[in-house]
Amino acid sequence: MFYLLLSIVSSVLIGNLLKLFQKDKNSSIYLILLSNYFVASLISFFQLNGVKVTFNLFDIIFAIFIGILYFLNFVIYDKNIKENGISLSISIMRVSLVIPLILSIFLFKEKFTINLCVGVILIIIAFMLMGNLKGKISLFLIFLLFLNTGISDAGLKIFEVFGKNNISFFLFILFLSAFLINLIVFLIRDKKFYFKSILYGFFVGIPNQFMSYFFIKSLKQVQASVAYPLLGGGVVLGGILTDIIFWKARPNLKQYIIFFLLIVGVIFLNLK
């Protein structure tokens, strides 16, 4: 559970850093992501010091596949924000936890207790309340975001079960793949160099690597059907708390309801 907590803290830190850096109107999100993936791959590489690495085709191909999905997820998320709004987009990304959840229960035969069921339902309801359905929406983009996020998240569990190599090796290939794809897109679409964006990405890349690293390690201690909803619920709870403490936000009634549902949901997930 300790590794899961570290993963949640890392994820909340990423959200707050991005919120801070977005105040700079000259910043380029593609440059931030580019630097972020480079730093994350670099950290993963240095973690391999003294670690025996074996050539395993599945590990390499699967890491490249998930790395591509990581970058595509940002592109799809960006398009969803423009078409469907930010609150609905975030809600869909959170609800996508049902994909790794179903995978864990039916493929990996994890236990699904009544308490776990209640906790997951409460957390999913809370995530659904985060979205605002106003005007026309693109169901295709919603489905694409749901599917891509769910599969890329489930990829960490799949590697934890079937992977033969060290976690850091898997993450090195994953983030390096995301970096190379991002670099190609940046050179084609953006090409505007802004040093501060590189610096912003550096600070985001550190917690980004540790978020994935700690989460995969947590999957060795906590069953995935508990870990995924706990991570999602914990990140949203942490986001609400940091908004109140650091950003001086004033929660409305719906946010208080979401907060309450998440707290109760997390409690049920931890009941034996």
N, C-alpha and C positions, 0 to 999 in steps of 0.2 A: 504493500500500500504506500510505502514511503516513496518509491519511484514514481508511482502514479501522481502523488502530490507534487513532486518536482516537475512532472510533465505539465500539470495544470498551471503551476506558477509560471513556467516558461511560456506557455500559450497566452496567459493573461498579460505577461510582460510584452509579448509581441504585439498584441492588440493595442496596448497603451503607447508603445513606441511608434507604431504606424499612425495612430491618432495624433501624436505630437508632431511627427514629420510632415503630415499632410497639411499642416498650417503653412508650410513653405510652398507657396504657389508655383515656384519655379522647379520644384522637384519632379523627377520623372519616375513613375512607378516601375517602368521597365528597367531603368538603371538601378533602382533600389532592389528589385528582385534579382537582377543580374549579380550585383555585389553580394546579396544575401546568399544566393546559391553557391557562389564561389567560396565565401567564408565557411559556409556549412560543410562543403566538400573538403575544404582544407583542414578543418577541425577533425573531421572523420578520418582523413589521411594520417594526421599526426597521432590519432588514437591507435593506429595500427602498429605503432612502434613496438617491436618485439613480439607481435602477434603472428602466429603461423596462419598463412592464407593459402587455401587450396583452390585450384581452378575448378569451378563448378559452373557448368553452362546454365543451369536453371537459375542460380543466384544472380549471375550477370545479366541474363536476358530479362529476368523478372524485375531486377532493380532498374534497368533502363526503361522498362514498360511503366513502372510506377513513377519514375522520374518525369517521364513525358506527361503522365496523368496529372502530376503535381502542377506542372506549368499550365497545362490545358485548363485545369480547374480555375486558375486565376483569370484566364481569358473568358471562360464561360461565365464566371462570377461577375466579371466586369460588364459583360453584355446583359446579364440578368438585372444588374443594378439599373442600367439605362432603360430596360424594357419593363421590368416588374417592380422596381424600387428596392432600396437597401434592406428594409425590415423583412420583406417576404423572402429575399435572397438568402439572408442569414438564417431565417427560419427553416428553409428548405435544406440548407447545408447541415443544420443540426439534426433535423428529422431523418436525414440519410443514414443515421446510426443504425437504423433497422436492417440495413444490408449486412454489415458485419455481425450484427446481432443474430439474424437468421442463419447466417453462415456458421456461426459458433455453435448454435443449438443443433442444427440439422446435419452439418458436415463433421463437426468436431465433437458432437454428442455431449455438450456441456449441460449441466443440470439447470433447469429453469423452474425455480420454486415460485410459490404464490407471492412471497415478499418481493422477489425479483420482478415478477410480472407487474405487481402494483407500482413498484418504483419506476419501472421503465415507462408504463402508461402515463404516470403523473409527469415525468420529465418530457415525454413527447407532447403531451397536452400543453405544457409550459412553452415548448419550442414553437408549437403551432400558434399560440397566442401572440408570439413575437411578430408575426406577419400581419400586414395590413392589405386586405384585398380591396383595392380601389381602381376603378376604370378597367381598361382592357389589359389582359395579361397574356404572355406567351407561354402556353402549356408545354410547347416543345423545349424551350430554354429551361423551364422549371424541371422537366423530366431529365434533361441532359445534365443539369447541375446536380440533381439528386443522385443520378446513376454514377457520374464521374467521381463525386465526393465519396459516395458509399464504397465504390470499388477501390479507390486509392487508400481509403482508411482501412478497409478489410485487408489490403495488401500487407500491412504490417503484421497482422495475425498469421496470414498465410506464410510469410517468411519465417516467423517465429516457430511455426510447426514444421515446415518443409525445408527451410534454409539450412545449408551445411556450413556456412562460413560465419565469421564473427559479425556482430551487429554493425560495427564501424565500417567494415568492408562493404556491406550491403548499402549503408547510407552514403558512403563515398561514391559508389557507382550511381546511386539514385540522384544525389545532388549534383554530381558532375554532368549527368544526362540533362537534368533540368537547366543547368547553367548553359550548356551548349545550345539547346533549343532556344532558350531565352536570348542568347547572343545573336543567333541567326535572325530572330524576329526583330530584335533591337536594331541591327544593322540594316534591315530591310525597311522597317516602319518609322523608327524614331531618329536615330543618329545624332540627337542633341546631347552633348556631353555636359553634365553639371556635376562638379566635384562633390558638392554636399550630398547629392543622391547616392554616390558611391559610399560616402561616410555613413549615411543613414542605413544603407543596406548592410554595412559591416556590423552595426549594432543589432540589427534584426537577425542576421545570420547566426549569431552566437546562441540566443535562446531557441531559434528555430531548429538547429541541429540537436540541441539537448532535449527539446520537447519530444522529437521522434525517438531519440536514443533512450530516454528514460521510459517512454511509453512501451517500447518493445521489451525492455527489461521488466516492466511491471506485468506484462502478459505472462511472464514465467512464474509470477507470484499470485496473480489475481486472474480468474477466468474472464475471458473476453466479454462474455455476456454481462458482466458487472463492470469491467474496466471502461468499455466504450460509453455507456450512459453516464458513468461517474465522471469521465473526462469531459464530456459535453456539458453536463449539469454544472460541474465545478468551474469550468471556464466561463459560463454565463453568469454564475453567482459571483465569481471573482471580478468579472467585467462590470457588473452592477455596483459592487462595493467600491471598486476603484473609481468609477464614475462619480459616486457620491463623495468619496474622500478626497480624491485628487483633482477632479474636474468640476466639483461643486454642483453636480447635477441634482435636480429635484425629481425624484421618481413620481410618476402618476399612479393612479389606482391600479391600472393594468399591470404595471411593473411590480407593484407590491404583491399582486396575485401570482405573477410569474415567480417572484422570489420565494413566496410561501410554498408553491407547488414544487419548486426545485429542492427546497430544504427538506420537505416531507419525502419527496422522491429519493433523495440521497440517503435519508435515514432508513427507508425501506430496503434500499440496495445493500445496506450494511447489516441488516438484521439476518441472523442465521436461522 
